[in-house]
């Protein structure tokens, strides 16, 4: 039996049929669309992961608000899985831990016949462990981990509905053309900034107490994911330019109707209308590429330019930089370090936080050997 949201999706999608479905923007260097373009960004065929529905028929114990209650035993992640997740977060964003699949792709993989929010069991375990480390006195870290991810993914559901309302009015497809437009550049889509913003706004409530944790966690993520602190109306305007006009990332926002984003029937925003599932991967490598793992940090040296800056203009940073190098060698995945790829400077380039105002850029030379090639204020290094 379908619910109210599913019936709305089915009716609108049937009404618009294939009108405008194959529209493609004339963006520079835009990859060609493959035949199976509906399965974009999902795991490869042949994945044998098990799926567990969160709901009345789920084997998971449920709390009164429809999320899994804390379980008596917690999943302990193997080191290799945790490192794959840490690398994935920095290069793929929060979708490393969970993802949203539109009802539009109900018949497509992964999990044909299912749509909604999908939480990777390993992702929930990872985030639970991180929250426990950040808030050791927290009694319900599993619940907080799921709520945190749900806040992000449910915003994707809301934008799916928003697009559906536009499609019903304009009587043509918008969601699929925009999805195809962002092929190969998903992390640049401003919707990720807005979804992370939703999770951040929830996390920083005093009763939740995850403000600092969530800020560091969001800041680790690439491109649009890390724009979660920007003005919401401006972000909405950019989303409209992407969705209604198929304009590329960074285009001027649609300010004319930016404040209308979010004007959806409240009856469709009930959490239970968007199905939720826990994915139990047979192999996490079916979902995450081991190549995403951060390189080890064994030695860090400085180019002459950096040495001169640390002994001159930035000599007050010398002790802090020495401490940063020590922390990188101890645990390069520590979120407060904010070590992440810096693609602006090419392959194997990374950026690390020294303090709230300064960063360093490093290049991995192989076998855990690194060299710092630049140092300076955030904005001067291009971090905004």
N, C-alpha and C positions, 0 to 999 in steps of 0.2 A: 504494500500500500504506500502510495506517495504522500509526502507531506505538502503543506501549503507552498513552500518555496519551490519545491520540485515541480509542482503543477504550473507555477508561474513561468519557470524556466522552460518547461516543455511547450507551453502555449506560445510564448514569444518566439522561441527558436523555430517552431513549426511555421509561424506566420511569416517570418523573414526569410526562411528557407536558405538558399545559397547566395542571396543578393549581396554583392560587395565582398563576399568571402575571400576572393583571391586578389583583392586590391593590395598593391605593394607600393611603398614609397620610393622615391628616387633619391635615396640617401647615398653618399659616397661610400665606396667599398662595401656595398651591401651584399652579403652572401646569397647565393641562389637558394630558393626554397625547394626542399626535397618533397617527394610525393607524400611521405608520411609525416607531414608537418605538424599534425595535431599532437604528436608524442614528444615534441620539443622539451628538452630539459629533464626528461624522466629517465629512469634507469634502463639499461639495455634489455632486449628480449631475453627470455630464458631465466630471469630472476625467479627463484623459488621461495622467496620470503613468505612467511605466514602472516596473515592479517587478523587482528583481533578488534572487533567493533566495540567501542565504548558506548554502552547503552543497556537497555533492559535485558538483552540476550547475551551480554558480554560476560566472560568468566572473570573479569576484573571486578574487585570489590568497588562499589560506587559510594560516593558521599552524597549528601542530599542535593548538592548543586550540580550533579551530573558529571563530575570528574572522578578519576580513580582515587580511592582513599589510599593513604600510605600503606604499603605492603610490609609484611613482617620481615621480609628479607630484601636487601638492596642488591642490585646488579653491580658487581665490581668489574669495571672495564679493564681488559688487558691493555698494557702500555701501548702496543701497536695501534689499537683502535682509538685510544685517546689522542695519539699523535696524528692519526689520519683526520680526526675531527678538528683538532686545533688548526691543522693546515687548511682544511676545508673551510672553516669559518673565515679565515683571512683571505681566501680566494673566491669563495662562492657565497659567503654570507650566511645568514641564519637558516637558509634552506638546506644547509648541511644537517640540521637537526630535525626539521619538519618541513612539510610542503603542503600547498593547497592545490587540489585538482578540481577544475570546474566541472559542473554537471554536463557541460557541452562535450566533454571528452569521456562520457560514461562508458562507452564501448571500447575505449582505447586503453592500452597499458599505461602505467602499471595497474594491476588489479581491475581488469574489465568488469563492469557491473557495479563499481563502487566510485564514489566521488566524495569530496569534502576535505577535511584536514587529516593528514597522515603524520603521526609522530614516530620517528625511528626509536625503537627501544634503546638503542645505544645512545641516541641523542638525549633522551630523557635521563638516562643514567649519568651521562656526562654532566648535564646541567645540574642535576641533583647534587652531584659531588662538588661542583663548583660553588653552588649556593651554600652547602654545608661548610665549605672552607671559608667562605666570605662571612657567613652568619652561623657560627658554631652552636649558638643557643636556639636556633630555629627548630621548632618541633615538627614542622610539616614541609620539609624541603622538596619532597616528591610533588606535592600539590602545587607549591610555588613554581617549580620547574614547568609543570604542565600549563598552569595559568599564564606564565610568561610567554611560552611558545604560542598558546592559543590566542593571546592578545595580538600577536603579529599576524598569524594566519587567518584569524577571523576578520581582520581588516582587509585581507585579500578577498574574502567572501563578500564583504560589503562593497568593495569596488567592482566585483563581478556583478552584483545586483545593480549598482549604479550604471554600469555599462549596459546591462540588460534594459534598464528603463530608457536610456538614450536610444537603444536599438529599437525598442517598441515604438518610440516616437518617430524616429527617422526611417524606420522600416528597412534597415539594412544592417549587415554585420559590421561590428566595430572591434569586438574582442579578439577574434582570430586574426584579422589583418594586423592589429597592433602587436599581437603576440609574435607573428611572423616577422614583423618589422624589427623586433628586438632580438631576433635570432643571433646568437653569438655575442650579445651585449646585454644580457639580462640584468647584470649588476648595475647597469647605467639607468635602468628604468626607475623613475622617481617614485613609483608606487612602493618600492622597497624602503625608501626614506620614510614614507607615511606609515607603512606597516611597522617599522622599527620605532617610529615616534609613538604609535599606539602602545607598544610594549613598554617603552620608556616611561610614558605618562602613568601607566599602571604601576610600574615597578617603583617609582619614586614617591608614591603615597606613603605617608608616615606609618600606616599600619602594615605595610608590606616591608619597608625598610631596605630596599635594594637599589637605592639611588646610585651610589658610587659603583657598585658591582655592575649595574646595567649600563652605566655610562662607559665604563672601561670595555665592557663586552661589545657594545654597539660600535665603539670607536675602532675596534679591531677589524671591522668588516669593510669590504671594498666599496669604492665608488659611491653610488646613491645610498647604499645601506648606512654609510657613515654621515649622511646629511640630516639625521633625525632631529637636530636642534634648530633647523631652519624654520622660518615662519610658515605656518601650516597653510595659510591662504595662498602664499606664493607657490608652495609645493602643489597645492590643488590646481592652481592655474597651469602649472607645467604639465600635470597629469592630463588635464583637459586638452592641451595642445597636442600631446602624444596620442590621446584616445580619439578625439573628434576630428583632428586634422592630420593625423599621422606625421607630425613634425618630429624631428630627431631630438635626442637628449640635449638639454641646454637651450632649447628654443625659447623665445619670449612667451611668457605665460598668457593664457586666456583669462584676462582679468574681468571680462564682461560677466561671466557666470561662475567665477571661482567660488563664490560664497554659496552657490547652490549645491556644491558637492556635499553629499551627506543627506540630501533631502529624499529619503527613501521611506516607503511605508514601514512604520515601526513594527507592524505585525510580522514582517519578514526578517527582523533582526534578532529574533529569539534564538539563543545559542543552540537549542536542541534541533533547530531546523537545518543546521549545517552538520552533517554526520562527521564523527570523529573516529579515528582508527589508530591502533598501535601496530606498527610494522616490526615483525621479528625477523630480521635478515638472516638467511642461512650463512651468508658471508658479507661482512660490511664492505668488502672491496667491490661487491656488485653495485654499491651505491656511491662509494667514495674512492677516488683514485689514490692509491698509495703514493703516487708521485707528488701529491699535494703536501706531504709531510715537510715541515720546516727542516732545513739542513741543521746538523749538529753545530754547536759552537764550542770549539776547543781553543783557538787562539784568535786574538783581535789585535791588529796593528793599525797604525795611522799613516796616511800619506803625509808628505812634508807640509802641505797646505794646512792640514788639520793640526799638525804639531805646532805650527807657527801661531795659529789662532788660539790654541789652548795655552800657549806660553805668553800670549800677548793680549789681544782684544778680548778673548773669552777665558782668561786665566782663572777667573772666579769659578769656572765650570770644571776645572781640571779634576778636583776631588770627586765631584758628582759623576763625571764621566768614568773615572776609575771604578766607582761603585757600580755604575751601570754595566760596565764590562764584566765585573765579577758576578752580578746577578744574571747576566746573559749566559755565562758559563754554567752557573748553578741550575737555572731553569729558564730556557729561552721562551717558554710558553706562558710565563707569568703575565697576566693581563695588564698589570700596571706598567709593564715595559712597552706594551703596544708595538711589539716587533711584528711587522707585516711587510709583504712585498711592496715595492715602490716601482711600478712598471714605467713610470715617466722617464726613468733613467736606464731602461732596458733590462735585459735578462739578468737574473741573479742579484738585482739591486733590492735592498730592503731599507726600511726606516725604523728607528727606535726612539722612544721618548727618553729624554734625559731628565727633564723636569717639566712643569706646567707650561713653560715658555720656550723651551729649546728641544731640538731633535738632532739626531745624527743620521747620516745616510751611510750604509755599508754595502759592500759587495762580497758575496760568497765566492771564494776562489777555488773551492773544492776541498773535500776531506775535512771539513770543520774549520778551515782557515778563512778568516775574514779580514777585510781592510776597510777602515773608515775613510771615506773620500770627501765628506762634506759635513759641516756642523754649523748650526745657527738657529735663529728664531723660527718658530713654526711657519709664519707667513713668508719669510724670506726663502724658505725651502719649498714653498709651494703647497703648504698644508692648510691654507685659509685661516 
